[in-house]
């Protein structure tokens, strides 16, 4: 009996303990679940950070408010940066050609390394272009027109209208047939067109379904083709695939509408079609158009090319290029090419050889020999989305998002096939500190220099992909970066270490993964105490030293009425009043953070230019200058009227009452717009008040302006140049 009583007490004790444990777990679940979910998704640091969930700020270290913001203690969460090249900017000699820079602007500092032409710039050639199979002739779509280029002379042969009866369809894709007798043009806005070169006439294509032709692959006989994409009567684009016969004019869908096709190609013998889906490869017979096999893939394919041996070369989202066997329906055991980069963007093959040109990552261009398994580095073209091999293995042509094509010669053989870090130094964005002491350039790496002597202060590789904007603090001690992430990186220039990551805690839930989530703009306040971050639908202001969120525009908008803040494309601050201008599609929102209820909307005439978007306050803060699609307009903030405009130019910044503008020929000028209203009919008649400044070499990638008139720019060589008066 005594033992039985002890057993009962022991059982009750265990029951009580288990109940307490279950209650504790239930109470702790709301706090532990988000942490564990983030940890297993890879979003949480293995070390508990100093974290303020309400402010959405994860600090790079545990620190007190008394410590300076640009000093970071070594911690396991901070990965030391690898040894990156730190080239100094070079003081130029008298060898600089005076034809490159006019006498009133002198080249003070330039990027290190050889300055010879590494590529030829084909200005205006864009879209998904194509090269003639037998001649050095390139065809490039340009809206309603098509351009023909001589690749040997890098010169434009002629420009002509694609369809003289169609004034509305804009074409973005062109493809020569395998025999060079046809050119097929694709458009996301309407049906594709096929031009027969023999009689300069359009070939009728079945209009039962509006085939886009976003991707086009010809059969070797040149009479049939695969076209990817269809536009529904409701105006929606479906990325399916169609088989088109030019002789009969008939077309037939290959896949159901719900199957998304990424790329398509026809085998060299013309017997099979390979369709790259989002997570699979499908093979079709060209005679019966029946599916022969379909194999799911672990990694998503980005492009597919036919190989000489009857297999298929597939580029993948993990940065590898692999051979997919038609016999086994599987990849070869080993990756043929591992670029070590984020993804493979495009591939093309040189004639009938086993060599390929590849674009990977953020625009690295490679020549890959499949027989010898060797790779040669060609160059860098930021955000290149298309690459074409020139017949005879004479070079390659690449196209970037700025619709400027680059003609690259074949690289010389190297004993070491791996590109050096120095050869990959290419930049696309520049920024200068307000005091003019430091400048920064952003590419794959970020570099910061002293402007006075050109010495490199720091170099690091940011974690954020596709940097959209960069800003230096007024004294140049901090640098902030934003891009295709939900966070803003802030680094110390003096220490070369990350200081803090600001990010949107609700972005994962508010933005679906199907859209391009990114932050477009970042600015320091005039006194350097605050950091402003503009995302697609939000503006947040942080205190730099405490790293606390000060305010957020999304919380202010409901107090001011029905003003929708979305798709922020550009931002500027008025240093005198502290107001912030946010450029959106079709309007500018002017906000005063000190008076949260002050929200002014200026309706604009057109959207911002995608190549050089910009919005700037005038010197007195009463006007706003906006860079539209190849047009600069001056708006009066109070009335919203257009005071003056300048066509065929972009705007880059202000010097007192003058504005720095440029045109497509690379001519930089000072523009003095009218400060009072000028009627539209007078603007077209009068001569613009332009004062030529200097001409840059080819394409202008980015430019920053200092208070003393010194310019920091990046031209077609992707190198920073400092030009002073």
Secondary structure by P-SEA (a helix, b strand, c coil): caaaaaaaaaaaaaaaaaaaaaaaaaaaaaaaaaaaaaaaacccccccccccccccccccccccccccccccccccccccccccccccccccccccccccccccccccccccccccccccccccccccccccccccbbbbbcccbbbbbcccccccccccccccccccccccbbbbcccccbbbbbbccbbbbbbbccccccccccccccccccbbbbcccccbbbbcbbbccccccccbbbbbbccccbbbbccccccccccccccccccbbbbbcccbbbbbbcccccccbbbbbcccccccccccccbbbbbccccbbbbbbcccccccccccccccccccccccccccccccccccccbbbbbbbccccbbbbccccccccbbbbcccccbbbbbccccbbbbbccccccccccccccccccccbbbbccccccccccccbbbbbccccccccbbbbbcccccccccccccccbbbbbccccbbbbbbcccccccbbbbccccccccccccccccccccccccccbbbbbcccbbbbbccccccccccccccccccccccccccccccccccccbbbbbcccbbbbbccccccbbbbbbbccccccccccccccccccbbbbbcccbbbbbccccccccccccccccccccccbbbbbcccbbbbbbbcccccccaaaaacccccccccccccccccccccccccbbbbcccccbbbbbcc
